[in-house]
């Protein structure tokens, strides 16, 4: 998992990563961020994609992108918001790839419409998770960030790159839709 930043060079000249200004600072900052927030981000991705291995891959990719792009980060203090956004983007990509794969699968290989695949059965462990998955992507993201990760409106706005008022409106609509799906009017 954490091997993406392994650099056994000890900063020796000619070693991997040597010669890049601030590389040690970037590695240190990303390592600290990884240690502090890896589990939280895997949980976020797990809720979004429903598969632990895929969730771990998405988070790993997000940290790799952060490490590679550290020098281009405008505000290093917003690195957590960047990684959260990157994780959500990775989850969206997973869903897009899955949709394309389903679309192009041979008709005989497709599972029956009424029989969910094994991953779906594993994913749908509760009524709440099932109802959450029926929500539009943005509503699902806002609700997961708000109530699963316990982020405030400003953090959600930074993560999703939308305004705080859009977060509040989406949260309200998402809760109403979730209540309707669960039959709790």
C-alpha positions as CSV (number, residue, x, y, z in Angstrom):
1,X,0.0,0.0,0.0
2,X,2.4,2.6,1.2
3,X,5.1,1.5,-1.2
4,X,4.4,4.2,-3.7
5,X,6.8,6.5,-1.9
6,X,9.5,4.1,-1.0
7,X,12.8,5.7,-1.7
8,X,15.6,3.8,-0.1
9,X,18.2,6.1,-1.6
10,X,18.5,8.2,1.6
11,X,18.8,11.3,-0.5
12,X,22.1,10.2,-2.0
13,X,23.2,11.9,-5.2
14,X,22.5,9.8,-8.3
15,X,19.8,7.8,-6.5
16,X,16.2,7.6,-7.5
17,X,14.5,11.0,-7.0
18,X,17.7,12.9,-6.5
19,X,18.1,16.2,-8.2
20,X,14.5,17.2,-7.8
21,X,14.2,20.3,-5.6
22,X,11.8,19.7,-2.7
23,X,11.4,16.0,-3.4
24,X,12.1,15.1,0.2
25,X,9.6,17.7,1.4
26,X,7.0,16.4,-1.0
27,X,7.6,12.8,0.0
28,X,7.5,13.7,3.7
29,X,4.3,15.7,3.3
30,X,2.5,13.1,1.2
31,X,3.7,10.3,3.6
32,X,2.2,12.2,6.6
33,X,-1.0,12.8,4.7
34,X,-1.1,9.1,3.7
35,X,-0.6,8.0,7.3
36,X,-3.2,10.4,8.7
37,X,-6.0,9.9,6.1
38,X,-5.4,6.7,4.1
39,X,-8.1,4.7,6.0
40,X,-10.6,7.5,5.8
41,X,-10.1,7.8,2.1
42,X,-10.3,4.0,1.5
43,X,-13.6,4.0,3.4
44,X,-14.9,6.9,1.2
45,X,-13.9,5.0,-2.0
46,X,-15.4,1.8,-0.6
47,X,-18.7,3.5,-0.1
48,X,-18.5,4.9,-3.6
49,X,-17.4,1.8,-5.5
50,X,-18.4,-1.0,-3.2
51,X,-15.2,-3.1,-3.6
52,X,-12.3,-3.0,-1.2
53,X,-9.6,-3.8,-3.7
54,X,-10.9,-1.2,-6.1
55,X,-11.2,1.4,-3.4
56,X,-7.6,0.8,-2.3
57,X,-6.4,1.1,-5.9
58,X,-8.3,4.4,-6.3
59,X,-6.8,5.8,-3.2
60,X,-3.3,4.6,-4.1
61,X,-3.6,6.2,-7.5
62,X,-4.8,9.5,-5.9
63,X,-1.7,9.6,-3.6
64,X,0.6,8.8,-6.5
65,X,-0.9,11.7,-8.5
66,X,-0.5,14.0,-5.5
67,X,3.2,13.0,-5.1
68,X,4.0,13.4,-8.8
69,X,2.2,16.8,-8.9
70,X,3.3,18.2,-5.5
71,X,5.4,21.0,-7.0
72,X,2.4,22.1,-9.1
73,X,0.1,22.3,-6.1
74,X,-0.9,25.9,-5.6
75,X,-1.7,25.5,-2.0
76,X,0.0,22.6,-0.2
77,X,-2.4,23.2,2.7
78,X,-5.3,22.1,0.4
79,X,-3.6,18.7,-0.3
80,X,-6.3,16.8,1.6
81,X,-9.1,18.4,-0.4
82,X,-7.1,17.6,-3.6
83,X,-6.7,13.9,-2.6
84,X,-10.4,13.7,-1.7
85,X,-11.3,15.2,-5.1
86,X,-8.9,12.8,-6.8
87,X,-10.4,9.8,-5.0
88,X,-13.9,10.9,-6.0
89,X,-12.8,11.4,-9.6
90,X,-11.2,7.9,-9.5
91,X,-14.5,6.4,-8.3
92,X,-16.3,8.1,-11.2
93,X,-13.8,6.6,-13.6
94,X,-14.4,3.2,-12.1
95,X,-18.2,3.6,-12.6
96,X,-17.6,4.8,-16.2
97,X,-15.4,1.9,-17.0
98,X,-17.9,-0.5,-15.6
99,X,-20.7,1.0,-17.6
100,X,-18.7,0.8,-20.8
101,X,-17.8,-2.9,-20.0
102,X,-21.4,-3.7,-19.4
103,X,-22.5,-2.0,-22.6
104,X,-20.0,-3.9,-24.7
105,X,-20.3,-7.3,-23.0
106,X,-21.6,-10.0,-25.3
107,X,-25.3,-10.7,-24.8
108,X,-24.7,-14.2,-23.6
109,X,-22.2,-13.2,-21.0
110,X,-24.4,-10.6,-19.5
111,X,-26.0,-11.5,-16.2
112,X,-29.7,-11.6,-16.1
113,X,-31.3,-8.2,-15.3
114,X,-33.0,-9.6,-12.2
115,X,-29.9,-11.4,-10.9
116,X,-27.3,-9.1,-9.5
117,X,-23.6,-10.0,-9.9
118,X,-21.6,-11.2,-7.0
119,X,-20.0,-7.8,-6.4
120,X,-23.5,-6.1,-6.1
121,X,-24.7,-8.8,-3.7
122,X,-21.6,-8.1,-1.5
123,X,-22.0,-4.4,-1.9
124,X,-25.7,-4.2,-0.9
125,X,-25.3,-5.2,2.7
126,X,-28.0,-2.9,3.9
127,X,-31.1,-1.1,2.9
128,X,-29.4,2.3,3.4
129,X,-26.5,1.4,1.1
130,X,-28.9,0.2,-1.5
131,X,-30.9,3.4,-1.3
132,X,-27.8,5.5,-1.4
133,X,-26.7,3.9,-4.6
134,X,-29.9,4.9,-6.3
135,X,-29.2,8.6,-5.8
136,X,-27.7,10.7,-8.5
137,X,-23.9,10.8,-8.3
138,X,-23.6,14.3,-6.8
139,X,-26.2,13.7,-4.1
140,X,-24.5,10.5,-3.2
141,X,-21.1,12.2,-3.0
142,X,-22.4,15.1,-0.8
143,X,-24.2,12.7,1.6
144,X,-21.2,10.4,1.9
145,X,-18.8,13.3,2.5
146,X,-21.2,14.9,5.0
147,X,-22.5,11.9,7.0
148,X,-19.9,9.2,6.4
149,X,-16.7,11.3,6.6
150,X,-18.4,14.0,8.8
151,X,-17.0,16.9,6.7
152,X,-18.5,20.4,7.1
153,X,-20.0,22.3,4.2
154,X,-16.8,24.2,3.4
155,X,-14.7,21.0,3.2
156,X,-17.3,19.4,0.9
157,X,-17.3,22.5,-1.3
158,X,-13.5,22.4,-1.5
159,X,-13.5,18.7,-2.2
160,X,-16.1,18.8,-4.9
161,X,-15.2,22.2,-6.2
162,X,-18.7,23.6,-5.9
163,X,-20.1,26.5,-3.8
164,X,-21.2,26.0,-0.2
165,X,-24.8,26.9,-1.2
166,X,-24.7,24.1,-3.9
167,X,-23.5,21.7,-1.2
168,X,-26.4,22.7,1.1
169,X,-29.0,22.4,-1.7
170,X,-27.6,19.1,-2.9
171,X,-27.6,17.8,0.7
172,X,-31.2,18.8,1.2
173,X,-32.3,17.2,-2.1
174,X,-30.3,14.1,-1.4
175,X,-31.8,13.6,2.1
176,X,-35.3,14.0,0.6
177,X,-34.6,11.5,-2.1
178,X,-33.0,9.1,0.3
179,X,-36.0,9.3,2.6
180,X,-38.3,8.7,-0.3
181,X,-36.3,5.6,-1.4
182,X,-36.4,4.3,2.2
183,X,-40.1,5.0,2.5
184,X,-39.6,7.5,5.3
185,X,-41.8,10.5,4.3
